[in-house]
Amino acid sequence: MLAGSTTEQRRHYAVRMLQKAGILEDGALARAFSQVRREDFLGPPPWLIQEHGGYREAPSHDVATLYEDVLVGLDAPRGVNNGSPSLHALALHSLAPQGGEAVVHAGAGTGYYTAILSELVGPQGRVLAIEYDAALAERARAGLADRGNVDVICGNAVEWPREDADIVYVNFAVDRPADPWIERLKPGGRLLFPLGVPLFEGGGKGPEYTAMAGFLLVRREAAGYAARFIEGVSFVWGEGVAQSDWACHTRLRAAFADNWRAVQSLRWKGVAAEDEWYSEPDWGLSTHALTVAAAE
């Protein structure tokens, strides 16, 4: 029988992952990472570890293997992984979930980071986990069955949330935010998603990882939407997500070649400014901070 991880082992892991993410202090996040058993969401060994663009079998069946900053294959042929713990620690720290909040986890996989979200929002909060792949969604349901504040849906996450939410956390790449991700955010609500372009523009060349992407954090303010990139990332492209045209991707690639870390705000369904960092007719990103005038 596979021996499970210990609380002490997970506490050390939480400290190391937060340190690697550059997080000086976040007691709630450290506790959440130490409470959830990663092995419960990854299936039996041997586990496949992704590195350098490929997979290798984990050298040991000891669960200690899983408590390093490793990507573990959930569906290796499609490049679907349980992602880097330090990256997700940075993401969740940036989103700062609070007790009682309503969260949508889009692209939940088998639910490991959903479980951490459920710890962060507590019994008074709610987490809706959405996974496109039916097999992964079923594994998530099994792994999260004892969490009364979590619901799992097999569906296309660009169609959610359907009710207002405090947080939308997206774990697949897209070339524009889905309308509900923006329009269903509560005042003060936060959205974090990988914005980028696919490495391959179709053609059946294998898993479509993003060539250039950034984790874009959006916050709904009274004056509009503040936005900033927290990190450069590589995520699998969202299944069931309609891609924009080639010209859009050319413009987005060109934008990422510029100072993407200077982005400060998102325009949504308004009139574009001439100097936007990236601009489409119905949305755009600007290096200018929000002003009161933006809400008028």
N, C-alpha and C positions, 0 to 999 in steps of 0.2 A: 504494500500500500504506500502511496506517495505521502511523505511527511509534509504537513503544511508549514507555512511560515509562522514565526512567533511574533508577538506584539513588539518585543524588543528589536527584532530584526527589521520590522517595518518602521519603527521609530528612527532607527539609524538611516534607513533608506530615505525617509521623508526629509530628514535634515540634509542629507547629501544632495537630493534632488532640488531642494529649495536653494541651497548654496550654489549649485551649478547654474540655476536660473538667475542668480544674482539677487535673490530675495533676502533682505537682511532680517526681516521678522514678519511672520504671518502665522500666529499660533493656531488659528482656526484651520488653515490649509494644512499645516503640518499634522494636526490631529486627524484630519480627514484622510490624508495619505496613510497614516499609521493604522487607521481603523479598517481599511478595505483590503482584503486579500486578493492580490492580483491573479494568483493562480486559479481562483474560482471562475475567471472569465476567459481563460486561454486554452482550456482543454487539456488533455493528458500529454505528457512528453512522448516522443521527442518534440521539442519546440523548434521552430525555425526562426533564426535571428537574421534580420536584414542588415546588411552593411555593404558599403561600396557598390551599391546598385544591384546586389544579388543577395541570396540567402545561403546560410550555412546552418547545419544542425547544431543545436546547443551542445556543448561538450559534456554536459552533465544533466541528469534527471533531477538534480537537487534544485528545489525552488529558489535557492539563493541566486541562481542564474537570472531569474525574473526581477530581482531587486537591484538591478543595475540599470543604467540609462540606455536600455535597448529597445528596439522596435521588434515586435514579435508578430510573425505572420498569422493572420486569421484566414486569409484566402490568398496564398502566395501567387498562384497563376494570374490573379487580377491585381496583385500589388496592394492588397488591403491588409493593413496592419493595425495592431494596438500600438499607438505611437509613443514617441519619446516622453517619458515621465517628466523630465526637466522642462521640455517645451510646454507640456500641458500645465505644469505647475506655474510657469510664467503666465500662460493664458488665463488660468483661473484666478491667479493673484490680480491680474489686470482687470478682470471682470468683477472681482470683489463681491461674490454672492453673499447675501445677508439672510439671516433666519427669517422664514416666512415668505420669501420671494418665490415667484413663479418663473421657472426656467424651461426653455425648450433646448434640448440637445439634438441637433440635426446631424445625422450621420453617426449614430451612437455605437455602431459596431456591435460587439457583444456586451457592452454596458459597463466596462470598468470605470471609465471617467464619469459616466452617469451616476454610478454608485458614490463616487467622491462628491459629485454635485449634491446628491441627496443628503449626504452628511453635512454639507455646508449650509443648506437651507433649512435643515432640521424638520421635525415632524409637522410643523405648521406650514412649511413650504411645499411646493409641488414641482416635480420634474417630469416633463413629457419627453420621452426618448423616441426619436423617429429614425428608423433604419430602412433603407430601400430594399436590401437583400433579405428575402424571406428566411433563409437558413440562419443568418446572423441575428435577425430579429427574434427568432425562436430561442436562440442561445441567450440573448439578452433577457428575454422573459424569464427563462429558467434561473439565470444568475441573479436577477433582481426581484424574484418572486416574494422574498421576505421583506421587501421595502415598501411599506404602505404609502409612502409619498411619491411613488414612481409609477407612471403608466408607460407602456411600450406600444408603439404603433408601427406596423409595417406599411410604409408609404413613401411618397416623394416629399422630401422635407422642404422643397421650395414652395409647397402649398400651406405650410404652417409658419407661425402660429395662427390659429383661427379665433383666438381670444387674446386680449392684451397680456403682454408678458413683461417681466422685469429684465430678463436676460434671454438672448438667443445666442447659443454657442454652436458654431458650424465647424464640422470636421471633414469637409471636402472642399475642393477648390472650384471657384466659379469666376466668370469674367464680369459679373455685375451682381449686386445684391438682389435677392428676390423681393418683390414688393411687400409681402407680409412681414419680412424680417425688419423692415423699416417702419411700415405703417402700423404695426401692432405693438411697437415699443411704447411702454408707459412713459410718462414724464420721468426723466432720470434713468430710463431704461438703457441697457447696454447691449450692443451687438458686436460679436467678434467672429470674423470669417476670413478665410484665405482668398484674397483677390489676386488673380493672375491669368496666365494663358497656358494652354497645354503644350507640353514638349513636342508632341506629335499632333498635327492638325488632322486627326482621323487617319483612315487608311489601314486599320488593323495592324498597327505596328507594336502592339502590346499595351501594357498598362500606361495610361496617359497621365504621367506625373506633370506637374506644372514646372515650366522652365524658369519662370520668374514670377514670384508671388510674394506677397507680404500679408502678415496677419494684421488686418485692419480693424481697429477698435473704434466703434461709433457710439456716441452717447447722445441721447435726446435731451437737449437743453431748451429753455424758454425761447431762445433766439434761433433755434434751428438744431443742427446736428454737428457737434464737435467730432473730429475724426483724427486718428493718428495711427501710423504703423508701429507695432511693437516689436516686430521681428521679421526677418526674411525667412520663408518656409518653403517646403516642398510637400504637397499633399496630392493624393490621388484625385483625379477629376471626378466631379459629382455624377453618378449614374442617374439617368433620367433628366439631366439638366440640358436644356437647349443652349447650344453655344452661339455666341454672336458671330458675325461674319468675319472673314479674313482681314478686312480693312480695320475693323475694331481691334483685333488682336495686334495688328501692326502698330496702331496708335498706342495701345497699352504697353507693348514692349518698349516703344520709344520713350514713353513716360517713365518707365522703371529705369531707363538708362540715365534719367535725370535724378535730382535730389528727392527721392521718394520719402525720405525721413522728414522732409519739411512740410508735409501735408498736415493741415490743421482743422479742416472742416469739409463737410459733405453737403453738396447741393442736391435737393430732392424735388423733382417736378417743378423747378423754378427756372428763371431765365439765366442762361449761362453768362459768366463773366469772360472777358476776352483772354484773361491770363490764367485760366484754370490749369492746374497741373495735368489733369485728365478730364476730358469733356465729351459727353454724349448729350443728345437732345433732352433726355428726361432726367439726367443725373450727372454729377461731376464731383471732382475733388479739387480743393483749393489749398494753396499754401497760406492763405489769409485766415486769421482767427475769426470766430463768430463775433458779430457786433449786434447791438440792439436793433439797428436798422435792418438786419437780415430777417427779422421777424415781421417787419412791416409790409 
